[in-house]
Amino acid sequence: MKGRRVLVIGGGIAGASVASFAAQAGAQVTVVDAGMHAASRVPAALINPVRGQAGQVAAGALAGMRLTWALVDALEEAGVRVPHGRVGVLRPVPDDRTREKFERKLPADLPHRWLHPEERPVPLAPGWAQALWLPEGGWLDGAAFTAGLLALSGAEVVRARATAWEARSVTLEGGQVLRGEAVVWCGGSVGATWASERGTHRAGSLLTLNRAVTEVPVSFGAYLAPAADGGVLGATFEAPTPTWQEPVLPLASLRWLLGKAEALTDLHGPQVTGRWSGTRLSGLVAGRTASGVWRLSGLGSKGFLLGPLLARHVVGDVVTTLEG
Ligand SMILES: Cc1cc2nc3c(=O)[nH]c(=O)nc-3n(C[C@H](O)[C@H](O)[C@H](O)COP(=O)(O)OP(=O)(O)OC[C@H]3O[C@@H](n4cnc5c(N)ncnc54)[C@H](O)[C@@H]3O)c2cc1C
């Protein structure tokens, strides 16, 4: 890949990870990023391999989690601060049936343990029959991690919106054309909508808090986690829409969110300092499309769990194709 130019559209976690691995492979990388509405700017993202209320474990979850932490370590070793906590994740479940459902999906090699009530690192509200402990999970600052990967990749970043792209070129608003040997589209929810695609977009919001409610992330329905400047309470809870929508204050949803969080643990103490809203796109595509443009998108709620791992696969395929 030495000397070959790779053009990446989008500088969220997908694009930053692609840029990072492409640069490691020796490519000269240019990232075109409008810098708007990136879901990856989420103030605290969970690194949680056991997903949702059904306990799904995505293929590659363990490898993805370990790669994300390895990248956090590499950034910190290089002097880039990424607020994070590799402190485990607690997944309370309401009843024995849900525990059984989770257990059926838990791979034997994924470190986990069901905790006795007295072992729980967080005092849960009454009614949680079981609690699953995922010791290798944790949280990280999405914006700092993404920006760190991009900075350390050494990629040239062009702050602009791409209006058209083909297998070997990207046209910017204003008409400038960039040329390279491979184009990787990583435009996320807003980018898919700018490209007039329809898909499954889900908005969600986090309340930022002046201090963390719990030092260990807790998640069932909603999640509570520490963050760089305190803590967060959040979820992706809006009904899916076919396109990205401008964020609005989600009043009804915030009531639901507070109810979910109150059901998890005691919320007294921390003050709300703000709100962050974002939209994630589902429908994973990680590979080459019919037009010859490569694509990594549709990371859903697993952008930080799987984004870097999938980016490494995509870059590996780009390298194989170019070096043929
Ligand atoms: C409320 C909420 C909570 C979440 N919590 C978690 C969590 O706990 N754990 C987890 O792993 N994930 C979580 N996610 C999901 C995660 O944030 C996403 O999966 C991930 O950020 C998507 O990254 P991306 O790079 O695909 O897209 P984005 O981060 O949206 O980045 C896309 C970028 O591309 C740019 N762009 C688009 N089109 C163009 C164009 N034509 N020209 C130039 N630039 C363009 C945009 O401006 C943007 O900067 C959460 C998401 C939300 C909304």
The ligand as an SDF file (V2000), in Angstrom:
LIG
                    3D

 53 58  0  0  0  0  0  0  0  0999 V2000
  -27.4960    8.0010   21.9750 C   0  0  0  0  0  0  0  0  0  0  0  0
  -26.4830    7.0580   21.4190 C   0  0  0  0  0  0  0  0  0  0  0  0
  -25.7970    6.2200   22.2630 C   0  0  0  0  0  0  0  0  0  0  0  0
  -24.8590    5.3180   21.7550 C   0  0  0  0  0  0  0  0  0  0  0  0
  -24.1820    4.5130   22.6380 N   0  0  0  0  0  0  0  0  0  0  0  0
  -23.2490    3.6460   22.1590 C   0  0  0  0  0  0  0  0  0  0  0  0
  -22.5470    2.8180   23.0530 C   0  0  0  0  0  0  0  0  0  0  0  0
  -22.7730    2.8500   24.2640 O   0  0  0  0  0  0  0  0  0  0  0  0
  -21.6110    1.9660   22.5450 N   0  0  0  0  0  0  0  0  0  0  0  0
  -21.3440    1.8850   21.1950 C   0  0  0  0  0  0  0  0  0  0  0  0
  -20.4770    1.1040   20.7880 O   0  0  0  0  0  0  0  0  0  0  0  0
  -22.0290    2.6670   20.3310 N   0  0  0  0  0  0  0  0  0  0  0  0
  -22.9770    3.5260   20.7780 C   0  0  0  0  0  0  0  0  0  0  0  0
  -23.6860    4.3040   19.9100 N   0  0  0  0  0  0  0  0  0  0  0  0
  -23.5180    4.0640   18.4710 C   0  0  0  0  0  0  0  0  0  0  0  0
  -22.3070    4.7600   17.8830 C   0  0  0  0  0  0  0  0  0  0  0  0
  -22.3010    6.0960   18.3020 O   0  0  0  0  0  0  0  0  0  0  0  0
  -22.3690    4.6370   16.3560 C   0  0  0  0  0  0  0  0  0  0  0  0
  -22.4700    3.2840   15.9720 O   0  0  0  0  0  0  0  0  0  0  0  0
  -21.1150    5.1990   15.6870 C   0  0  0  0  0  0  0  0  0  0  0  0
  -20.7520    6.4270   16.2470 O   0  0  0  0  0  0  0  0  0  0  0  0
  -21.3300    5.3750   14.1850 C   0  0  0  0  0  0  0  0  0  0  0  0
  -20.1150    5.8340   13.6500 O   0  0  0  0  0  0  0  0  0  0  0  0
  -19.9390    6.2200   12.1320 P   0  0  0  0  0  0  0  0  0  0  0  0
  -18.5190    6.5710   11.9570 O   0  0  0  0  0  0  0  0  0  0  0  0
  -20.5390    5.1430   11.2870 O   0  0  0  0  0  0  0  0  0  0  0  0
  -20.8760    7.5050   11.8850 O   0  0  0  0  0  0  0  0  0  0  0  0
  -20.8230    8.9640   12.5220 P   0  0  0  0  0  0  0  0  0  0  0  0
  -20.1550    8.9670   13.8440 O   0  0  0  0  0  0  0  0  0  0  0  0
  -22.2150    9.4930   12.4530 O   0  0  0  0  0  0  0  0  0  0  0  0
  -19.8740    9.7890   11.5500 O   0  0  0  0  0  0  0  0  0  0  0  0
  -20.2140   10.1140   10.2510 C   0  0  0  0  0  0  0  0  0  0  0  0
  -19.3910   11.3460    9.8530 C   0  0  0  0  0  0  0  0  0  0  0  0
  -19.3930   11.4510    8.4410 O   0  0  0  0  0  0  0  0  0  0  0  0
  -19.6170   12.7920    8.0660 C   0  0  0  0  0  0  0  0  0  0  0  0
  -20.2000   12.7640    6.7220 N   0  0  0  0  0  0  0  0  0  0  0  0
  -21.3160   12.1130    6.3300 C   0  0  0  0  0  0  0  0  0  0  0  0
  -21.5100   12.2710    5.0030 N   0  0  0  0  0  0  0  0  0  0  0  0
  -20.5010   13.0560    4.5610 C   0  0  0  0  0  0  0  0  0  0  0  0
  -20.1910   13.6060    3.2960 C   0  0  0  0  0  0  0  0  0  0  0  0
  -20.9480   13.3790    2.2240 N   0  0  0  0  0  0  0  0  0  0  0  0
  -19.0920   14.3820    3.2020 N   0  0  0  0  0  0  0  0  0  0  0  0
  -18.3140   14.6190    4.2920 C   0  0  0  0  0  0  0  0  0  0  0  0
  -18.5740   14.1320    5.5150 N   0  0  0  0  0  0  0  0  0  0  0  0
  -19.6580   13.3560    5.6500 C   0  0  0  0  0  0  0  0  0  0  0  0
  -20.5730   13.3240    9.1350 C   0  0  0  0  0  0  0  0  0  0  0  0
  -20.5840   14.7260    9.1840 O   0  0  0  0  0  0  0  0  0  0  0  0
  -19.9580   12.6530   10.3830 C   0  0  0  0  0  0  0  0  0  0  0  0
  -18.9090   13.4650   10.8940 O   0  0  0  0  0  0  0  0  0  0  0  0
  -24.6010    5.2420   20.3670 C   0  0  0  0  0  0  0  0  0  0  0  0
  -25.2880    6.0970   19.5030 C   0  0  0  0  0  0  0  0  0  0  0  0
  -26.2170    6.9960   20.0170 C   0  0  0  0  0  0  0  0  0  0  0  0
  -26.9390    7.9010   19.0700 C   0  0  0  0  0  0  0  0  0  0  0  0
  1  2  1  0
  2  3  1  0
  2 52  2  0
  3  4  2  0
  4  5  1  0
  4 50  1  0
  5  6  2  0
  6  7  1  0
  6 13  1  0
  7  8  2  0
  7  9  1  0
  9 10  1  0
 10 11  2  0
 10 12  1  0
 12 13  2  0
 13 14  1  0
 14 15  1  0
 14 50  1  0
 15 16  1  0
 16 17  1  0
 16 18  1  0
 18 19  1  0
 18 20  1  0
 20 21  1  0
 20 22  1  0
 22 23  1  0
 23 24  1  0
 24 25  2  0
 24 26  1  0
 24 27  1  0
 27 28  1  0
 28 29  2  0
 28 30  1  0
 28 31  1  0
 31 32  1  0
 32 33  1  0
 33 34  1  0
 33 48  1  0
 34 35  1  0
 35 36  1  0
 35 46  1  0
 36 37  1  0
 36 45  1  0
 37 38  2  0
 38 39  1  0
 39 40  1  0
 39 45  2  0
 40 41  1  0
 40 42  2  0
 42 43  1  0
 43 44  2  0
 44 45  1  0
 46 47  1  0
 46 48  1  0
 48 49  1  0
 50 51  2  0
 51 52  1  0
 52 53  1  0
M  END
$$$$
